[in-house]
Amino acid sequence: MRIKDNGNSIAVWLSARDTYDWAHKAGAVWPCSGLSDKRIFAAFDTNGLYELTVNGRWDHTIDSAEFNAVMADHIGTKILPDHPVWFVTVGQFSG
């Protein structure tokens, strides 16, 4: 995973290995993952998601719940709750 923090926005790159490992992690397997083993690029600002590619292309068929979960799990370990985009990327999806 790679993240670029632009202050009021972030860009996130997940490798195919990142998404595969996420979908198959012990105790939290996502058995019908549509994102497993795919590369994802996503950009967020304080309004939410504004750019997304899967394997380098726009893909309108991805499951939004899975996308939100994979992003929240990865981003939540990299930015703090006081970051301007924390709520739209992590906070609204956490317990």
DAFENBEL-V444439 format. One record per pair of residues at least 12 apart in sequence whose ideal C-beta (glycine too) atoms are under 8 Angstrom apart, sorted by the first residue. I is the first residue (numbers start at 1). J is the second residue. D is the distance in whole Angstrom. If there is no record, write none. Layout:
BEGIN
i=[I | I]
j=[J | J]
d=[D | D]
END
This chain:
BEGIN
i=[1 | 1 | 1 | 1 | 1 | 1 | 3 | 3 | 3 | 5 | 5 | 7 | 8 | 8 | 8 | 8 | 9 | 9 | 9 | 9 | 9 | 9 | 9 | 10 | 10 | 10 | 10 | 10 | 10 | 10 | 11 | 11 | 11 | 11 | 12 | 12 | 12 | 12 | 12 | 12 | 12 | 12 | 13 | 13 | 13 | 14 | 14 | 14 | 14 | 14 | 15 | 16 | 16 | 16 | 18 | 19 | 19 | 19 | 19 | 19 | 19 | 19 | 19 | 20 | 20 | 22 | 22 | 22 | 22 | 23 | 23 | 23 | 23 | 24 | 30 | 30 | 33 | 34 | 34 | 34 | 34 | 35 | 35 | 35 | 35 | 35 | 35 | 38 | 38 | 39 | 39 | 39 | 40 | 40 | 40 | 40 | 40 | 41 | 41 | 42 | 42 | 44 | 44 | 44 | 45 | 45 | 45 | 46 | 46 | 46 | 47 | 48 | 49 | 52 | 68 | 69 | 71 | 71 | 72 | 72 | 72 | 72 | 75 | 75 | 76 | 76 | 76]
j=[13 | 14 | 15 | 18 | 74 | 78 | 75 | 78 | 79 | 79 | 83 | 84 | 45 | 46 | 84 | 85 | 43 | 44 | 45 | 46 | 50 | 84 | 85 | 43 | 44 | 75 | 79 | 83 | 85 | 89 | 41 | 42 | 43 | 51 | 40 | 41 | 42 | 43 | 44 | 71 | 74 | 75 | 39 | 40 | 41 | 39 | 40 | 41 | 70 | 74 | 39 | 37 | 38 | 39 | 74 | 33 | 35 | 36 | 37 | 38 | 39 | 40 | 70 | 36 | 37 | 36 | 70 | 73 | 74 | 35 | 36 | 37 | 70 | 36 | 66 | 69 | 66 | 61 | 62 | 63 | 66 | 54 | 62 | 63 | 66 | 67 | 70 | 54 | 55 | 54 | 55 | 56 | 52 | 53 | 54 | 67 | 70 | 53 | 56 | 67 | 71 | 85 | 88 | 89 | 84 | 85 | 88 | 84 | 85 | 88 | 88 | 88 | 88 | 67 | 93 | 93 | 89 | 90 | 89 | 90 | 93 | 94 | 89 | 90 | 89 | 90 | 94]
d=[7 | 5 | 7 | 5 | 5 | 7 | 7 | 5 | 8 | 7 | 8 | 7 | 6 | 6 | 5 | 7 | 6 | 6 | 4 | 8 | 8 | 8 | 6 | 7 | 6 | 7 | 7 | 8 | 5 | 7 | 7 | 7 | 5 | 8 | 7 | 7 | 5 | 7 | 8 | 7 | 7 | 6 | 8 | 7 | 5 | 7 | 4 | 8 | 7 | 6 | 6 | 5 | 6 | 5 | 7 | 8 | 5 | 5 | 6 | 5 | 8 | 6 | 6 | 5 | 5 | 8 | 5 | 6 | 7 | 7 | 4 | 8 | 8 | 7 | 6 | 7 | 6 | 8 | 6 | 6 | 6 | 7 | 6 | 8 | 6 | 7 | 6 | 5 | 5 | 7 | 5 | 7 | 8 | 7 | 6 | 8 | 7 | 5 | 8 | 8 | 6 | 5 | 6 | 5 | 8 | 6 | 8 | 5 | 6 | 7 | 7 | 5 | 8 | 8 | 5 | 7 | 6 | 8 | 6 | 5 | 4 | 7 | 5 | 6 | 8 | 4 | 7]
END
